[in-house]
Amino acid sequence: MALLSRWHVHADDYAKEAMENTDMQIKKVWDDSIERGKQWANELGVSFEENIDNVMKDDDIDAIIVTTSTNLHPEIIRKACQYKKHIYTEKVLALTVEESEEIWKAKLESNVQLMVSLPRLTEKEFLCAEDVVEKGLLGKITMIRCRLAHDGAVTRGGEKIGWLPDRFYDKQLAGGGALVDLGAHPIYLTNRLMGNPTSVYAHLQSLSDQYEVDDSAVVTVEYESGAIGIIETSFLSHGSPFQLELYGTEGTFLAEEGKVKIKRKQHQDDGWLELEAPKQVASPMKQWVDAIQTNSTPTITKEDFLQLTVINQAAALSHKQKKRVEIR
């Protein structure tokens, strides 16, 4: 394994998971910030490489974890495909559908395994919601709402920025703000549960003059089924719980802070019934490793990767044009 950049705040999390997996061994670190990269390599007890091409040419490196700035994803992932390295990357895959499709084409041509980290597709709230949808327990679903927010941009005690690094507000590097980063999770969850989107209307808000990207966002999505999706995210919400809600003609599904419950008109007392996760699903990284070793098929798919970019690109266009954007 080679770790490519400590730019993203989840870089340490992925390194930790890799070190805990006996099938993986971290051998090298590369970073476009030499100082940052050398420090990380020293902490991990591995070598640092300044030249990314040397990492790719190294026959001892089988796979890479990409936690660079978002704008570097297409270049680095295509290069990895060229040298037939398996790829695990932080979301999003790319900022445009065209770039994402080019990456997927390169992945197929090089016959490598590619995984984008979409972890909430493996967690209890989604698994219960998916089971409820597949069984038709809510009747015809008319609306879905999903919210994920934190206080990463909230300043305290005279600090200039919150706990989220200032590089996350650099539009050129990050490609966007709260919606591209944190809003990715509600986007891919609603996409998977509701199917193909047909239109998007978005408002991306920046409450601070110091940011060139959004720190809060609301996106409404219409799906082929006629259901409406409401996606919410923010870097300015202290204590905001993760929420996933499904509303249908025969019932309601609510998930918040690990608790999942359903109410159906078929229930005698019309009360709430708590649900347990219907199955266990391996983490995105474990699924990726299994696919490399056994050619197994991950539960997280190309459609999840590409549709995430579709909504992000449509939302950015909708906000810019201040109108509803149709997806064809």
C-alpha positions as a Markdown table, in Angstrom:
| # | Residue | x | y | z |
|---|---|---|---|---|
| 1 | Met | 0.0 | 0.0 | 0.0 |
| 2 | Ala | 1.0 | 3.6 | -0.6 |
| 3 | Leu | -0.9 | 6.5 | 1.1 |
| 4 | Leu | -1.3 | 9.5 | -1.2 |
| 5 | Ser | -1.5 | 12.7 | 0.9 |
| 6 | Arg | -2.7 | 13.7 | 4.3 |
| 7 | Trp | -4.8 | 16.5 | 2.8 |
| 8 | His | -8.1 | 15.0 | 3.8 |
| 9 | Val | -9.3 | 14.9 | 7.4 |
| 10 | His | -10.1 | 11.1 | 7.0 |
| 11 | Ala | -6.5 | 10.2 | 5.9 |
| 12 | Asp | -5.5 | 9.1 | 9.4 |
| 13 | Asp | -8.7 | 7.0 | 9.7 |
| 14 | Tyr | -7.9 | 5.1 | 6.5 |
| 15 | Ala | -4.3 | 4.6 | 7.5 |
| 16 | Lys | -5.5 | 3.2 | 10.9 |
| 17 | Glu | -8.0 | 0.8 | 9.2 |
| 18 | Ala | -5.3 | -0.4 | 6.7 |
| 19 | Met | -2.9 | -1.0 | 9.6 |
| 20 | Glu | -5.5 | -3.1 | 11.4 |
| 21 | Asn | -6.1 | -5.2 | 8.4 |
| 22 | Thr | -3.6 | -8.1 | 8.3 |
| 23 | Asp | -4.0 | -8.3 | 4.5 |
| 24 | Met | -2.6 | -4.8 | 4.0 |
| 25 | Gln | 0.8 | -3.3 | 4.7 |
| 26 | Ile | 1.6 | 0.4 | 4.3 |
| 27 | Lys | 5.0 | 0.9 | 2.6 |
| 28 | Lys | 5.2 | 4.4 | 1.4 |
| 29 | Val | 3.7 | 7.9 | 1.8 |
| 30 | Trp | 3.5 | 10.6 | -0.9 |
| 31 | Asp | 2.1 | 14.1 | -0.3 |
| 32 | Asp | 2.2 | 17.3 | -2.5 |
| 33 | Ser | 3.2 | 19.0 | 0.8 |
| 34 | Ile | 6.6 | 17.6 | 1.5 |
| 35 | Glu | 6.7 | 18.7 | 5.1 |
| 36 | Arg | 3.2 | 17.2 | 5.8 |
| 37 | Gly | 4.1 | 14.0 | 4.0 |
| 38 | Lys | 7.4 | 13.5 | 5.8 |
| 39 | Gln | 5.8 | 14.0 | 9.2 |
| 40 | Trp | 3.1 | 11.4 | 8.4 |
| 41 | Ala | 5.7 | 8.9 | 7.1 |
| 42 | Asn | 7.8 | 9.4 | 10.2 |
| 43 | Glu | 4.7 | 8.8 | 12.4 |
| 44 | Leu | 3.9 | 5.6 | 10.5 |
| 45 | Gly | 7.5 | 4.4 | 10.3 |
| 46 | Val | 7.6 | 4.1 | 6.5 |
| 47 | Ser | 9.4 | 5.9 | 3.7 |
| 48 | Phe | 8.4 | 9.1 | 2.1 |
| 49 | Glu | 8.5 | 9.6 | -1.7 |
| 50 | Glu | 8.5 | 13.1 | -3.2 |
| 51 | Asn | 7.8 | 12.0 | -6.7 |
| 52 | Ile | 4.5 | 10.4 | -7.2 |
| 53 | Asp | 5.6 | 8.7 | -10.5 |
| 54 | Asn | 8.2 | 6.8 | -8.4 |
| 55 | Val | 5.4 | 5.5 | -6.2 |
| 56 | Met | 3.4 | 4.4 | -9.2 |
| 57 | Lys | 6.4 | 2.7 | -10.9 |
| 58 | Asp | 7.2 | 0.7 | -7.7 |
| 59 | Asp | 6.4 | -2.9 | -8.4 |
| 60 | Asp | 6.2 | -3.6 | -4.6 |
| 61 | Ile | 3.2 | -1.2 | -4.4 |
| 62 | Asp | 0.0 | -3.0 | -5.3 |
| 63 | Ala | -2.6 | -0.4 | -4.3 |
| 64 | Ile | -3.1 | 3.2 | -3.2 |
| 65 | Ile | -5.3 | 5.1 | -0.9 |
| 66 | Val | -6.1 | 8.6 | -2.3 |
| 67 | Thr | -6.8 | 11.3 | 0.3 |
| 68 | Thr | -5.5 | 14.2 | -1.8 |
| 69 | Ser | -7.4 | 17.4 | -2.4 |
| 70 | Thr | -10.4 | 16.7 | -4.6 |
| 71 | Asn | -9.1 | 18.5 | -7.6 |
| 72 | Leu | -6.2 | 16.0 | -7.9 |
| 73 | His | -8.4 | 12.9 | -8.0 |
| 74 | Pro | -8.8 | 12.5 | -11.8 |
| 75 | Glu | -5.1 | 12.9 | -12.5 |
| 76 | Ile | -3.9 | 10.6 | -9.7 |
| 77 | Ile | -6.5 | 7.9 | -10.2 |
| 78 | Arg | -6.0 | 7.8 | -14.0 |
| 79 | Lys | -2.2 | 7.5 | -13.3 |
| 80 | Ala | -2.8 | 4.7 | -10.9 |
| 81 | Cys | -4.9 | 2.9 | -13.5 |
| 82 | Gln | -2.0 | 3.4 | -16.0 |
| 83 | Tyr | 0.3 | 1.6 | -13.6 |
| 84 | Lys | -2.3 | -1.0 | -12.6 |
| 85 | Lys | -2.6 | 0.0 | -9.0 |
| 86 | His | -5.8 | -0.8 | -7.1 |
| 87 | Ile | -7.5 | 2.4 | -5.9 |
| 88 | Tyr | -9.3 | 3.4 | -2.7 |
| 89 | Thr | -10.3 | 7.0 | -2.7 |
| 90 | Glu | -12.1 | 9.5 | -0.6 |
| 91 | Lys | -15.3 | 10.9 | -2.0 |
| 92 | Val | -16.1 | 12.4 | -4.5 |
| 93 | Leu | -14.6 | 10.4 | -7.3 |
| 94 | Ala | -14.5 | 13.6 | -9.4 |
| 95 | Leu | -16.3 | 16.9 | -9.7 |
| 96 | Thr | -17.9 | 16.3 | -13.1 |
| 97 | Val | -19.7 | 13.4 | -14.8 |
| 98 | Glu | -17.3 | 13.5 | -17.7 |
| 99 | Glu | -14.2 | 13.1 | -15.5 |
| 100 | Ser | -15.9 | 10.3 | -13.5 |
| 101 | Glu | -16.7 | 8.4 | -16.6 |
| 102 | Glu | -13.2 | 8.8 | -17.9 |
| 103 | Ile | -11.9 | 7.4 | -14.6 |
| 104 | Trp | -14.2 | 4.4 | -14.8 |
| 105 | Lys | -13.2 | 3.7 | -18.4 |
| 106 | Ala | -9.5 | 3.7 | -17.3 |
| 107 | Lys | -10.3 | 1.4 | -14.4 |
| 108 | Leu | -12.0 | -1.1 | -16.7 |
| 109 | Glu | -9.1 | -1.0 | -19.2 |
| 110 | Ser | -6.5 | -1.6 | -16.5 |
| 111 | Asn | -8.6 | -4.2 | -14.8 |
| 112 | Val | -8.0 | -2.8 | -11.3 |
| 113 | Gln | -10.4 | -2.6 | -8.3 |
| 114 | Leu | -11.7 | 0.9 | -7.6 |
| 115 | Met | -13.6 | 1.8 | -4.4 |
| 116 | Val | -14.9 | 5.2 | -3.3 |
| 117 | Ser | -15.4 | 5.5 | 0.5 |
| 118 | Leu | -19.2 | 5.7 | 0.9 |
| 119 | Pro | -19.4 | 4.2 | 4.4 |
| 120 | Arg | -23.0 | 5.0 | 5.4 |
| 121 | Leu | -24.1 | 2.4 | 2.8 |
| 122 | Thr | -22.9 | -0.2 | 5.2 |
| 123 | Glu | -24.4 | 1.2 | 8.4 |
| 124 | Lys | -27.5 | 0.3 | 10.3 |
| 125 | Glu | -29.7 | 3.2 | 9.4 |
| 126 | Phe | -29.3 | 2.6 | 5.6 |
| 127 | Leu | -29.5 | -1.2 | 5.9 |
| 128 | Cys | -32.8 | -0.9 | 7.7 |
| 129 | Ala | -34.1 | 1.7 | 5.3 |
| 130 | Glu | -33.1 | -0.4 | 2.3 |
| 131 | Asp | -34.9 | -3.5 | 3.8 |
| 132 | Val | -38.0 | -1.5 | 4.4 |
| 133 | Val | -38.0 | -0.1 | 0.9 |
| 134 | Glu | -37.4 | -3.5 | -0.7 |
| 135 | Lys | -40.2 | -5.1 | 1.2 |
| 136 | Gly | -42.6 | -2.3 | 0.3 |
| 137 | Leu | -43.5 | -1.7 | 4.0 |
| 138 | Leu | -44.2 | 2.0 | 3.5 |
| 139 | Gly | -46.4 | 1.6 | 0.4 |
| 140 | Lys | -45.6 | 4.2 | -2.3 |
| 141 | Ile | -42.8 | 6.4 | -1.0 |
| 142 | Thr | -43.6 | 10.1 | -1.5 |
| 143 | Met | -40.7 | 11.8 | 0.3 |
| 144 | Ile | -37.3 | 11.1 | 1.7 |
| 145 | Arg | -35.2 | 13.5 | 3.8 |
| 146 | Cys | -31.6 | 13.1 | 4.9 |
| 147 | Arg | -29.5 | 15.4 | 6.9 |
| 148 | Leu | -25.9 | 15.3 | 8.0 |
| 149 | Ala | -24.2 | 18.3 | 9.5 |
| 150 | His | -21.4 | 19.3 | 12.0 |
| 151 | Asp | -19.8 | 22.4 | 13.4 |
| 152 | Gly | -16.5 | 22.3 | 11.6 |
| 153 | Ala | -16.7 | 25.9 | 10.6 |
| 154 | Val | -17.9 | 27.3 | 13.9 |
| 155 | Thr | -15.2 | 29.4 | 15.6 |
| 156 | Arg | -14.6 | 29.5 | 19.3 |
| 157 | Gly | -12.5 | 31.6 | 21.7 |
| 158 | Gly | -11.2 | 34.1 | 19.2 |
| 159 | Glu | -10.1 | 31.5 | 16.7 |
| 160 | Lys | -10.2 | 32.5 | 13.0 |
| 161 | Ile | -11.5 | 29.1 | 11.8 |
| 162 | Gly | -13.2 | 26.1 | 13.4 |
| 163 | Trp | -11.8 | 22.6 | 13.7 |
| 164 | Leu | -12.1 | 21.9 | 10.0 |
| 165 | Pro | -8.9 | 22.9 | 8.2 |
| 166 | Asp | -8.9 | 26.0 | 6.1 |
| 167 | Arg | -8.0 | 24.1 | 3.0 |
| 168 | Phe | -11.5 | 22.7 | 3.0 |
| 169 | Tyr | -12.7 | 26.2 | 2.1 |
| 170 | Asp | -10.4 | 26.5 | -0.9 |
| 171 | Lys | -12.7 | 26.1 | -3.9 |
| 172 | Gln | -9.9 | 25.2 | -6.3 |
| 173 | Leu | -8.6 | 22.4 | -4.0 |
| 174 | Ala | -11.8 | 21.1 | -2.5 |
| 175 | Gly | -14.1 | 21.7 | -5.5 |
| 176 | Gly | -16.8 | 23.0 | -3.2 |
| 177 | Gly | -17.8 | 23.2 | 0.4 |
| 178 | Ala | -20.3 | 21.5 | 2.7 |
| 179 | Leu | -22.3 | 19.9 | 0.0 |
| 180 | Val | -19.4 | 18.3 | -1.9 |
| 181 | Asp | -17.8 | 17.0 | 1.3 |
| 182 | Leu | -20.3 | 16.3 | 4.1 |
| 183 | Gly | -23.4 | 16.4 | 1.9 |
| 184 | Ala | -22.0 | 13.5 | -0.2 |
| 185 | His | -23.4 | 11.1 | 2.4 |
| 186 | Pro | -27.1 | 12.2 | 2.3 |
| 187 | Ile | -26.7 | 12.4 | -1.5 |
| 188 | Tyr | -25.6 | 8.8 | -2.1 |
| 189 | Leu | -28.0 | 7.4 | 0.5 |
| 190 | Thr | -31.0 | 9.1 | -1.1 |
| 191 | Asn | -29.8 | 8.1 | -4.6 |
| 192 | Arg | -29.6 | 4.4 | -3.6 |
| 193 | Leu | -32.9 | 4.3 | -1.8 |
| 194 | Met | -34.9 | 6.3 | -4.4 |
| 195 | Gly | -33.3 | 5.4 | -7.8 |
| 196 | Asn | -32.7 | 7.6 | -10.7 |
| 197 | Pro | -33.1 | 11.4 | -10.2 |
| 198 | Thr | -34.9 | 13.5 | -12.8 |
| 199 | Ser | -34.3 | 17.1 | -11.5 |
| 200 | Val | -32.4 | 19.1 | -8.9 |
| 201 | Tyr | -33.0 | 22.4 | -7.2 |
| 202 | Ala | -30.3 | 23.6 | -4.9 |
| 203 | His | -29.3 | 26.5 | -2.6 |
| 204 | Leu | -25.7 | 26.7 | -1.4 |
| 205 | Gln | -25.3 | 29.2 | 1.4 |
| 206 | Ser | -22.2 | 30.9 | 2.7 |
| 207 | Leu | -22.8 | 32.7 | 5.9 |
| 208 | Ser | -19.1 | 33.8 | 6.3 |
| 209 | Asp | -17.4 | 36.3 | 4.1 |
| 210 | Gln | -14.1 | 34.5 | 4.5 |
| 211 | Tyr | -15.3 | 31.4 | 2.6 |
| 212 | Glu | -15.5 | 31.1 | -1.1 |
| 213 | Val | -17.5 | 27.9 | -0.8 |
| 214 | Asp | -20.8 | 26.9 | 0.8 |
| 215 | Asp | -21.0 | 26.2 | 4.5 |
| 216 | Ser | -24.6 | 25.1 | 4.4 |
| 217 | Ala | -26.8 | 23.7 | 1.6 |
| 218 | Val | -30.3 | 22.3 | 0.9 |
| 219 | Val | -31.0 | 20.3 | -2.3 |
| 220 | Thr | -34.3 | 19.1 | -3.4 |
| 221 | Val | -34.4 | 16.2 | -5.9 |
| 222 | Glu | -37.2 | 14.7 | -7.9 |
| 223 | Tyr | -36.9 | 11.0 | -8.7 |
| 224 | Glu | -38.4 | 8.9 | -11.5 |
| 225 | Ser | -40.9 | 7.4 | -9.1 |
| 226 | Gly | -42.3 | 10.9 | -8.4 |
| 227 | Ala | -40.9 | 11.0 | -4.8 |
| 228 | Ile | -39.2 | 14.1 | -3.6 |
| 229 | Gly | -35.9 | 14.1 | -1.8 |
| 230 | Ile | -34.6 | 16.7 | 0.6 |
| 231 | Ile | -30.9 | 16.7 | 1.3 |
| 232 | Glu | -29.5 | 19.0 | 4.0 |
| 233 | Thr | -25.9 | 19.6 | 5.2 |
| 234 | Ser | -24.0 | 22.2 | 7.1 |
| 235 | Phe | -20.6 | 23.0 | 8.6 |
| 236 | Leu | -22.4 | 25.4 | 11.1 |
| 237 | Ser | -24.6 | 23.0 | 13.1 |
| 238 | His | -23.5 | 22.1 | 16.6 |
| 239 | Gly | -25.0 | 18.9 | 17.9 |
| 240 | Ser | -27.0 | 18.2 | 14.8 |
| 241 | Pro | -27.8 | 14.4 | 14.6 |
| 242 | Phe | -27.7 | 12.3 | 11.5 |
| 243 | Gln | -31.3 | 11.9 | 10.3 |
| 244 | Leu | -32.8 | 9.7 | 7.6 |
| 245 | Glu | -36.6 | 9.8 | 7.1 |
| 246 | Leu | -38.9 | 8.0 | 4.6 |
| 247 | Tyr | -42.5 | 8.9 | 4.2 |
| 248 | Gly | -45.0 | 6.7 | 2.3 |
| 249 | Thr | -48.7 | 6.1 | 1.8 |
| 250 | Glu | -48.7 | 3.3 | 4.3 |
| 251 | Gly | -46.1 | 4.2 | 6.9 |
| 252 | Thr | -43.1 | 6.3 | 8.1 |
| 253 | Phe | -39.5 | 5.3 | 8.7 |
| 254 | Leu | -37.3 | 7.4 | 11.0 |
| 255 | Ala | -33.6 | 7.0 | 11.9 |
| 256 | Glu | -31.7 | 9.3 | 14.2 |
| 257 | Glu | -28.5 | 8.8 | 16.3 |
| 258 | Gly | -28.5 | 5.0 | 15.8 |
| 259 | Lys | -32.1 | 4.5 | 16.7 |
| 260 | Val | -34.3 | 3.2 | 13.9 |
| 261 | Lys | -38.1 | 2.9 | 14.0 |
| 262 | Ile | -41.1 | 2.4 | 11.7 |
| 263 | Lys | -44.8 | 3.2 | 12.0 |
| 264 | Arg | -47.3 | 1.5 | 9.7 |
| 265 | Lys | -51.0 | 1.7 | 9.4 |
| 266 | Gln | -51.1 | -2.1 | 9.6 |
| 267 | His | -49.9 | -1.9 | 13.2 |
| 268 | Gln | -52.9 | -2.4 | 15.5 |
| 269 | Asp | -52.1 | 0.5 | 17.8 |
| 270 | Asp | -50.5 | 2.6 | 15.1 |
| 271 | Gly | -47.4 | 2.9 | 17.3 |
| 272 | Trp | -43.7 | 2.9 | 16.6 |
| 273 | Leu | -41.7 | -0.3 | 16.2 |
| 274 | Glu | -38.0 | -0.3 | 16.7 |
| 275 | Leu | -35.9 | -2.0 | 14.0 |
| 276 | Glu | -32.6 | -3.9 | 14.2 |
| 277 | Ala | -30.1 | -4.0 | 11.3 |
| 278 | Pro | -31.2 | -6.8 | 9.0 |
| 279 | Lys | -27.7 | -7.9 | 8.0 |
| 280 | Gln | -24.0 | -7.1 | 8.4 |
| 281 | Val | -22.1 | -5.5 | 5.6 |
| 282 | Ala | -18.3 | -5.1 | 5.5 |
| 283 | Ser | -16.7 | -1.6 | 5.4 |
| 284 | Pro | -15.9 | -0.1 | 2.0 |
| 285 | Met | -12.2 | -0.8 | 2.6 |
| 286 | Lys | -12.8 | -4.4 | 3.6 |
| 287 | Gln | -15.0 | -4.9 | 0.5 |
| 288 | Trp | -12.2 | -3.4 | -1.7 |
| 289 | Val | -9.6 | -5.7 | -0.3 |
| 290 | Asp | -11.9 | -8.7 | -0.7 |
| 291 | Ala | -12.5 | -7.7 | -4.3 |
| 292 | Ile | -8.7 | -7.5 | -5.0 |
| 293 | Gln | -8.1 | -10.9 | -3.4 |
| 294 | Thr | -11.1 | -12.9 | -4.5 |
| 295 | Asn | -12.7 | -10.8 | -7.3 |
| 296 | Ser | -15.9 | -10.6 | -5.2 |
| 297 | Thr | -18.5 | -8.0 | -6.1 |
| 298 | Pro | -18.8 | -5.1 | -3.6 |
| 299 | Thr | -22.2 | -3.8 | -2.5 |
| 300 | Ile | -21.0 | -0.3 | -3.3 |
| 301 | Thr | -21.1 | 0.2 | -7.1 |
| 302 | Lys | -20.2 | 2.3 | -10.1 |
| 303 | Glu | -23.8 | 3.8 | -10.0 |
| 304 | Asp | -23.2 | 5.0 | -6.4 |
| 305 | Phe | -20.0 | 6.7 | -7.5 |
| 306 | Leu | -21.3 | 8.3 | -10.6 |
| 307 | Gln | -24.7 | 9.4 | -9.4 |
| 308 | Leu | -23.1 | 11.2 | -6.5 |
| 309 | Thr | -21.2 | 13.3 | -9.0 |
| 310 | Val | -24.4 | 13.8 | -11.0 |
| 311 | Ile | -26.2 | 15.4 | -8.1 |
| 312 | Asn | -23.3 | 17.5 | -7.0 |
| 313 | Gln | -22.7 | 18.8 | -10.5 |
| 314 | Ala | -26.4 | 19.5 | -11.0 |
| 315 | Ala | -26.7 | 21.2 | -7.6 |
| 316 | Ala | -23.8 | 23.5 | -8.4 |
| 317 | Leu | -25.4 | 24.4 | -11.7 |
| 318 | Ser | -28.8 | 24.9 | -10.1 |
| 319 | His | -27.4 | 27.3 | -7.5 |
| 320 | Lys | -25.4 | 29.2 | -10.1 |
| 321 | Gln | -28.4 | 29.6 | -12.4 |
| 322 | Lys | -30.9 | 30.0 | -9.6 |
| 323 | Lys | -33.3 | 27.5 | -11.2 |
| 324 | Arg | -34.3 | 23.9 | -11.4 |
| 325 | Val | -31.9 | 21.7 | -13.4 |
| 326 | Glu | -33.2 | 18.6 | -15.3 |
| 327 | Ile | -31.1 | 15.5 | -15.5 |
| 328 | Arg | -31.1 | 13.6 | -18.7 |
